[in-house]
Amino acid sequence: MTQLSSNHTPRRGRVFPERQLSPEEKARRKAEDELFYQRCRVVFNRVQPEFDCWQR
């Protein structure tokens, strides 16, 4: 069996440090995520009663 060398040090930090999001982009994505969550929640609340009977 092959032995792995034990002198490997794990990387620290970001994989792509040059690809940072601006605070405005982070806020825009967070707002989009919240809108998506709200739309999905409406659909989930509508269909959830149909799945409650499957748990019994």
Secondary structure, 3 states (H helix, E strand, C coil): CCCCCCCCCCCCCCCCCCCCCCHHHHHHHHHHHHHHHHHHHHHHHHHHHHHHHHHC
